[in-house]
Amino acid sequence: MATVATSTRFTDEYQLYEELGKGAFSVVRRCVKKATGQEYAAKIINTKKLSARDHQKLEREARICRLLKHPNIVRLHDSISEEGFHYLVFDLVTGGELFEDIVAREYYSESDASHCINQILESICHIHQHDIVHRDLKPENLLLASKMKGAAVKLADFGLAIEVQGEQQAWFGFAGTPGYLSPEVLRKDPYGRPVDIWACGVILYILLVGYPPFWDEDQHKLYQQIKAGAYDFPSPEWDTVTPEAKNLINQMLTINPAKRITADQALKHPWVCQRSTVASMMHRQETVECLRKFNARRKLKGAILTTMLVSRTFSGEFSQQHYTHQEENLVLLLFCLLKESRHGKVFPASPQEAQTTVVHNPADGTKVRPLSCQPPLPPVTLVSPLSRKQEIIKMTEQLIEAINNGDFDAYTRICDPGLTSFEPESLGNLVEGMDFHKFYFENCELLLGVLCVFCSMFLLQMVRGGRGLSSSVINAEANIFLLFQLCLNSGAVWSIYWLWWIWCQEPVGQVLKLKCGENTF
């Protein structure tokens, strides 16, 4: 039974074990209740670092989670407040993300998609019955209770959830993830429960073909697509999807929220409640392949955004304005590289790609938009010691060779394991330091393993030089521009990581930006 607070200390009732995840102001650790031996996941929030507004959000999240008791929702079992810390004790969910589980299956059909969406709708119906709107339904928040076959789908993360009064429609602020935002939110109209159904429609679309209904490199155009409800069912992938499935998607992706199907109505739709006779049982191999690529892009995007946060931690001098510029620079570089990488077949040049940015922004009206691409850089002569340049290039060659050969031991000998600390999504487990690199060597076909190479190398050089991460470093490392050009020309995924580091530094960053002002990639 959940409690608002208790005078009993958390450590008197629970035994803490290993970390499962980490955030800016919180850490998630496995814990065991001493009285019963039951395992849970404890979210430990450092309240000393929270602003007054953050305190309100924490209280709201705890209040909302206490209301929700459903087999398809990650349940809050306890809430303990102590001086300096707040403990939220949740279900221990060990099955990882639903979308990751699907691509690992040997068999996946439309009927399986129906079973998934049925459980998601059950969770949405439950929260709507309690006058709660989630506002952030997306694949990352759909987890599996365990690794066992047939494990329940669990809806997680109520950090952006709001409380509404019945059928109340009001402006609660701009919040969510771009590709899953509803037309009414983008129009800044009053909104309510129907926003969750719209996001559910987007998820169902992805479950059936492996790519989203709305996508564009330009976020403004993406929003225009969503507001116009401009999606379709292209051949050949949609030819094998039953009309009933398409009908449910159409009812979920109805522009007018008043005419949009409700969660309760969707549960009664024939494709959901009669799936054994209505939904196709044909294996959808193409969907699995597309979904695998979709997942890889989500992970890449998450790793890049994590890098931004980590680098902000490395430098205590970043102001909010400076950080915003860095975000824009990263979006610019990622956008340009995605265009360039098509020639190298790193990403498919089709509308099946996922968005390049993700925003969680509860502030009204503030949106991140991709910047215009700038021209390729002409040769620039910058001077630095020859030995320094040769050392960097040699190490680069060694790292690339180790990665190409899948030789993690050789890779480890080159990198400094103490220089990186990341928190990627790894089935709910924290992965940091050299384990971060090893994780992607083993699990992502090197796609994201390569991504961390150049940051590690760059940091290693800085530490060896004893100069730290300051603007003077880039001035001394002038010939780094050679590697900048190498990255641009390669079109490789790891270029994104390396380019961003260089782009954000001064004075090289200024030089590069001045050289990028006339044409487009």
C-alpha positions in Angstrom: 0.0 0.0 0.0 1.4 3.4 -1.0 2.0 6.0 1.6 2.6 9.8 1.2 5.4 9.8 3.8 6.4 7.9 6.8 8.6 8.5 9.9 10.2 5.1 9.4 13.5 5.4 7.7 13.8 3.8 4.2 16.9 1.8 5.2 15.0 0.3 8.1 12.4 -1.3 5.8 14.5 -1.9 2.6 17.9 -3.2 1.7 19.5 -1.4 -1.2 21.5 -3.2 -4.0 22.9 -2.4 -7.4 22.1 0.6 -9.5 19.6 0.1 -12.4 19.7 3.6 -13.8 20.6 7.2 -13.1 19.3 10.7 -13.8 20.3 14.3 -13.1 18.9 14.3 -9.6 18.0 10.7 -9.0 19.3 7.1 -9.1 17.3 3.9 -9.4 18.5 0.9 -7.4 17.2 -2.5 -6.9 16.0 -3.0 -3.3 14.4 -5.8 -1.2 11.8 -5.3 1.4 13.2 -6.9 4.5 9.8 -8.0 5.9 8.8 -9.9 2.8 11.9 -10.5 0.7 10.1 -8.9 -2.3 12.2 -7.1 -4.9 11.5 -3.6 -6.0 13.1 -0.7 -7.9 13.7 2.3 -5.7 13.9 5.7 -7.3 16.0 7.9 -5.0 15.7 11.6 -5.5 18.1 14.1 -4.1 15.7 16.7 -3.0 18.4 19.1 -1.8 19.1 19.8 -5.5 15.5 20.4 -6.5 13.9 23.7 -7.2 10.5 24.6 -5.8 9.0 23.7 -9.2 10.8 20.4 -9.3 9.4 19.6 -5.8 5.9 20.3 -7.1 6.5 17.9 -10.0 7.8 15.2 -7.7 4.8 15.5 -5.5 2.5 15.4 -8.5 4.2 12.3 -10.0 4.0 10.5 -6.6 0.3 11.6 -6.2 -0.6 10.3 -9.6 1.3 7.0 -9.3 -0.4 6.3 -6.0 -3.7 6.4 -7.7 -2.8 3.8 -10.4 -3.0 0.1 -9.6 -3.2 -1.9 -12.8 -1.3 -4.9 -14.2 -0.2 -2.9 -17.3 1.2 0.0 -15.3 4.5 0.2 -13.4 3.1 0.5 -9.9 4.2 2.7 -7.1 4.3 0.6 -3.8 5.8 3.1 -1.4 6.7 6.7 -1.1 9.1 7.7 1.7 10.3 11.2 2.4 13.3 11.9 4.5 15.6 14.9 5.0 17.4 15.5 1.7 16.0 12.5 -0.1 12.7 11.1 -1.4 12.2 7.4 -2.1 9.7 6.1 -4.6 9.4 2.3 -4.6 8.2 0.8 -7.9 7.6 -2.6 -9.4 10.9 -4.1 -10.5 10.5 -4.3 -14.3 13.2 -6.5 -15.9 12.0 -7.3 -19.4 13.3 -4.2 -21.1 11.5 -2.2 -23.8 8.6 -3.8 -25.7 10.0 -2.7 -29.1 13.4 -4.3 -28.4 11.7 -7.6 -27.4 9.7 -7.6 -30.7 12.8 -7.5 -32.9 14.3 -10.4 -31.0 11.3 -12.7 -31.6 11.3 -15.4 -34.2 7.7 -14.8 -35.1 5.7 -11.5 -35.1 2.3 -11.0 -36.6 -0.5 -8.5 -36.8 -2.2 -10.5 -34.1 0.8 -9.9 -31.8 0.6 -6.2 -32.5 -3.1 -6.4 -31.6 -2.2 -8.1 -28.3 0.4 -5.4 -27.5 -2.0 -2.5 -28.3 -4.7 -4.1 -26.2 -2.5 -4.0 -23.2 -1.5 -0.4 -23.9 -5.1 0.6 -24.3 -6.0 -1.1 -21.0 -3.4 1.0 -19.2 -4.6 4.2 -21.0 -8.2 3.4 -20.1 -7.3 2.9 -16.5 -5.4 6.2 -16.2 -8.2 8.1 -18.0 -10.8 6.6 -15.6 -8.7 8.2 -12.8 -8.7 11.6 -14.6 -5.0 11.3 -15.5 -3.4 12.2 -18.9 0.0 10.6 -19.6 1.1 13.1 -22.3 4.3 11.1 -23.2 3.3 7.8 -24.6 6.1 6.5 -26.8 8.1 3.3 -27.3 10.6 4.1 -24.5 7.9 4.1 -21.9 6.5 0.7 -22.9 8.3 -1.9 -20.9 7.9 -5.7 -20.2 7.4 -7.0 -16.7 10.0 -9.8 -17.2 12.0 -11.6 -19.9 9.5 -14.5 -19.9 7.5 -15.2 -23.0 4.1 -13.4 -22.8 5.2 -11.0 -20.1 2.8 -8.1 -19.5 3.4 -4.8 -21.2 3.8 -2.0 -18.6 3.3 1.7 -19.1 6.0 3.7 -17.3 7.2 7.3 -16.6 4.5 9.6 -15.4 6.8 12.6 -15.1 4.8 14.6 -17.6 1.4 13.3 -16.5 -1.3 15.7 -15.5 -4.5 15.6 -13.5 -7.7 16.7 -15.3 -11.3 17.2 -14.2 -13.5 14.7 -16.1 -13.7 15.6 -19.8 -11.9 18.9 -19.1 -10.0 20.5 -22.0 -7.5 23.1 -21.1 -4.0 24.4 -22.1 -1.6 22.5 -19.9 1.6 23.6 -21.7 3.6 22.2 -24.6 4.9 18.8 -23.5 5.8 15.5 -25.1 7.9 14.1 -27.9 7.6 15.6 -31.4 6.5 12.6 -33.5 3.8 11.6 -30.9 2.4 15.1 -30.3 -1.3 15.6 -31.3 -2.6 18.3 -33.6 -4.3 20.1 -30.8 -1.1 20.4 -28.7 0.7 21.8 -31.8 -2.1 24.3 -32.4 -1.9 25.3 -28.7 -5.6 24.4 -28.3 -7.1 23.2 -25.1 -6.5 19.4 -24.8 -7.1 16.5 -22.6 -7.4 12.7 -22.7 -7.5 12.4 -26.5 -3.8 13.3 -26.8 -2.9 9.9 -25.4 -5.1 8.2 -28.0 -3.3 10.1 -30.8 0.1 8.9 -29.5 -1.3 5.4 -29.2 -2.3 5.6 -32.9 1.3 6.5 -33.8 2.6 3.6 -31.8 0.1 1.2 -33.4 1.2 2.4 -36.9 4.9 1.7 -35.9 4.0 -1.7 -34.5 2.5 -2.8 -37.8 5.2 -1.6 -40.3 8.2 -0.5 -38.2 8.3 3.2 -39.0 6.3 6.2 -37.9 3.3 7.8 -39.8 4.8 11.3 -39.5 8.4 12.2 -40.3 10.4 15.0 -41.8 13.9 16.3 -41.3 12.5 19.8 -40.8 10.6 19.8 -37.5 8.4 22.6 -38.7 7.3 20.4 -41.7 6.8 17.5 -39.3 4.4 19.6 -37.2 2.6 20.6 -40.4 2.1 17.0 -41.3 0.7 16.2 -37.9 -1.6 19.1 -37.8 -2.9 18.2 -41.3 -3.1 14.5 -40.4 -1.0 13.8 -43.5 -0.2 10.1 -43.3 -1.0 7.2 -45.6 -0.7 3.4 -46.0 1.9 3.0 -48.7 2.5 -0.2 -50.7 3.7 -2.8 -50.4 4.1 -3.0 -46.7 0.5 -2.0 -45.9 -1.0 -4.3 -48.6 -0.8 -7.2 -46.1 -2.4 -5.3 -43.2 -6.1 -6.0 -42.6 -8.6 -3.2 -43.2 -9.7 -3.4 -39.6 -6.3 -2.5 -38.4 -6.2 0.5 -40.7 -9.6 1.5 -39.5 -8.5 1.6 -35.9 -5.5 3.7 -36.8 -7.7 6.1 -38.7 -10.0 6.5 -35.7 -7.0 7.1 -33.4 -5.4 9.6 -35.7 -8.5 11.7 -36.2 -7.5 15.4 -36.2 -10.6 16.5 -34.3 -10.1 15.3 -30.7 -13.9 15.4 -30.1 -14.3 12.8 -32.9 -11.3 10.7 -31.9 -12.0 7.2 -30.6 -11.7 6.8 -26.8 -9.6 4.1 -25.0 -12.7 2.3 -23.9 -14.1 2.4 -27.5 -10.8 1.2 -28.9 -10.8 -1.8 -26.6 -14.2 -2.8 -28.1 -12.9 -2.5 -31.7 -13.1 -5.9 -33.5 -9.4 -5.8 -34.4 -8.6 -5.6 -30.6 -11.3 -7.7 -28.9 -11.6 -10.3 -31.7 -8.0 -10.6 -32.8 -8.1 -14.4 -33.1 -10.5 -14.1 -36.0 -9.9 -10.6 -37.3 -6.1 -9.9 -37.1 -3.8 -11.6 -39.5 -1.5 -14.3 -38.2 1.1 -13.9 -41.1 4.7 -13.3 -40.0 5.8 -9.7 -40.7 9.5 -10.0 -41.3 9.7 -6.7 -43.1 8.1 -5.0 -40.0 10.7 -6.6 -37.7 13.6 -5.4 -40.0 12.2 -1.9 -40.2 11.6 -1.8 -36.4 15.1 -2.9 -35.8 16.4 0.1 -37.7 13.9 2.3 -36.0 15.2 1.1 -32.6 18.8 1.7 -33.6 18.1 5.3 -34.5 16.3 5.8 -31.2 19.3 4.5 -29.4 21.7 6.6 -31.4 19.6 9.7 -30.7 19.5 8.9 -27.0 23.3 8.4 -26.8 23.9 11.8 -28.5 21.5 13.6 -26.2 23.2 11.9 -23.2 26.5 13.1 -24.5 25.3 16.6 -24.4 24.3 16.3 -20.8 27.6 14.6 -19.8 29.7 17.3 -21.5 27.7 19.9 -19.7 28.7 18.2 -16.5 32.4 18.2 -17.5 32.4 22.0 -17.9 30.9 23.9 -15.0 31.1 27.1 -17.0 28.1 26.5 -19.3 25.3 29.0 -18.9 21.8 28.0 -20.0 22.2 30.2 -23.1 25.5 28.5 -24.0 24.0 25.1 -23.5 21.1 26.0 -25.8 23.6 27.0 -28.5 25.3 23.7 -28.1 22.0 21.8 -28.5 21.4 23.8 -31.8 24.9 23.0 -33.0 24.5 19.3 -32.3 21.1 19.3 -34.1 22.7 21.0 -37.1 25.6 18.6 -37.3 23.4 15.5 -36.8 21.0 16.8 -39.5 23.8 17.4 -42.0 25.4 14.1 -41.4 22.1 12.2 -41.8 21.8 13.8 -45.2 25.5 13.1 -46.1 25.4 9.6 -44.7 22.7 8.5 -47.2 25.4 8.3 -49.9 27.3 5.9 -47.7 24.0 4.0 -46.9 24.4 4.6 -43.2 20.7 5.4 -43.0 18.0 4.7 -45.6 16.9 7.8 -47.6 13.2 7.3 -47.0 10.4 8.7 -44.9 10.7 5.6 -42.7 13.4 7.3 -40.7 12.8 8.4 -37.2 13.1 12.1 -36.1 16.6 13.4 -35.4 15.6 15.3 -32.2 13.5 14.5 -29.2 12.2 17.2 -26.9 10.6 17.0 -23.5 9.5 20.5 -22.8 6.7 21.4 -20.4 7.3 25.1 -21.0 4.7 26.8 -23.2 5.8 27.5 -26.7 9.5 26.6 -26.5 10.4 24.3 -29.3 13.7 23.1 -30.7 13.9 23.3 -34.5 16.6 22.0 -36.9 18.9 24.7 -38.2 19.6 25.2 -41.9 22.5 23.1 -43.2 25.7 24.9 -44.0 28.2 24.3 -46.9 31.1 21.8 -46.8 34.3 23.3 -45.4 37.2 24.3 -47.7 40.7 23.4 -46.7 42.0 25.6 -43.9 45.6 25.7 -42.7 46.1 25.7 -39.0 49.4 25.2 -37.3 50.2 22.7 -34.5 53.2 20.6 -33.5 53.7 17.8 -36.0 54.2 15.2 -33.4 50.9 16.0 -31.8 49.1 15.6 -35.1 50.8 12.3 -35.8 49.9 11.0 -32.3 46.2 11.8 -32.8 46.1 10.3 -36.3 47.9 7.2 -35.2 45.5 6.6 -32.3 42.5 7.3 -34.6 43.7 4.6 -37.0 44.3 2.1 -34.2 40.8 2.7 -32.8 39.1 2.4 -36.2 41.1 -0.9 -36.9 40.1 -2.3 -33.5 36.4 -1.5 -34.1 36.4 -2.9 -37.7 37.9 -6.1 -36.4 35.6 -6.3 -33.4 38.7 -6.5 -31.2 37.4 -5.1 -27.9 40.6 -6.0 -26.0 42.7 -3.9 -28.4 40.1 -1.1 -28.1 40.4 -1.2 -24.3 44.1 -0.9 -24.4 43.9 2.3 -26.3 41.1 4.0 -24.4 41.2 5.3 -20.8 38.3 3.6 -19.0 38.0 6.4 -16.5 37.2 9.0 -19.0 33.6 8.1 -20.0 30.5 7.7 -17.9 27.2 7.3 -19.8 23.8 6.0 -19.1 22.3 4.5 -22.3 19.1 2.5 -22.3 20.2 -1.0 -21.7 17.2 -3.0 -20.6 16.8 -0.7 -17.6 20.4 -1.2 -16.4 23.0 1.4 -15.9 26.0 1.0 -18.3 28.9 3.3 -17.7 32.7 3.7 -18.3 34.3 1.0 -20.5 31.2 -1.1 -20.0 29.3 1.4 -22.2 31.7 0.7 -25.1 31.5 -3.0 -24.5 27.7 -3.0 -24.4 27.6 -1.5 -27.9 30.3 -3.8 -29.2 28.2 -6.8 -28.2 24.6 -5.6 -28.7 24.4 -3.0 -31.4 26.6 -4.3 -34.2 29.1 -1.6 -33.5 26.8 1.1 -34.6 26.9 3.0 -31.3 30.2 1.5 -30.2 31.9 3.5 -32.8 30.0 6.6 -31.7 32.1 6.9 -28.5 35.5 6.4 -30.0 36.4 9.9 -30.8 35.2 11.5 -27.7 37.2 9.0 -25.7 40.3 9.7 -27.8 39.8 13.5 -27.5 39.4 13.4 -23.7 42.4 11.0 -23.5 44.6 13.5 -25.4 43.4 16.4 -23.2 44.1 14.5 -19.9 47.5 13.4 -21.2 48.3 17.0 -22.0 47.3 18.0 -18.5 45.2 20.8 -19.8 41.6 19.9 -19.2 38.6 20.7 -21.3 39.0 24.4 -22.0 39.0 26.7 -25.0 42.8 26.9 -24.9 42.9 23.2 -25.7 41.4 23.6 -29.1 43.7 26.5 -29.8 46.7 24.2 -29.1 45.1 21.3 -31.0 44.8 23.4 -34.2 45.4 20.5 -36.6 42.3 18.8 -35.2 40.7 20.4 -38.2 42.2 17.7 -40.3 40.1 15.1 -38.4 37.1 17.4 -38.7 37.4 17.2 -42.5 38.0 13.4 -42.3 34.7 13.0 -40.4 32.8 15.2 -42.8 34.0 13.2 -45.8 33.5 9.8 -44.2 29.8 10.1 -43.6 30.2 7.6 -40.7 27.9 7.5 -37.7 30.7 8.1 -35.3 31.4 11.4 -37.1 28.4 13.0 -35.3 30.1 12.5 -31.9 33.5 13.9 -33.0 32.1 16.8 -35.0 30.0 18.0 -32.1 32.9 18.1 -29.7 35.0 20.2 -32.2 32.1 22.4 -33.2 31.3 23.5 -29.7 34.8 24.5 -28.8 36.5 27.9 -29.2 38.2 29.3 -31.2 38.0 26.4 -33.7 34.2 26.4 -33.4 34.2 30.1 -34.5 36.5 29.3 -37.4 34.3 26.4 -38.6 31.1 28.4 -38.3 32.6 31.3 -40.3 33.5 28.8 -43.0 30.0 27.5 -43.1 27.9 30.4 -44.4 27.2 30.2 -48.1 25.9 26.9 -49.5 24.3 23.7 -48.1 25.5 20.2 -47.8 
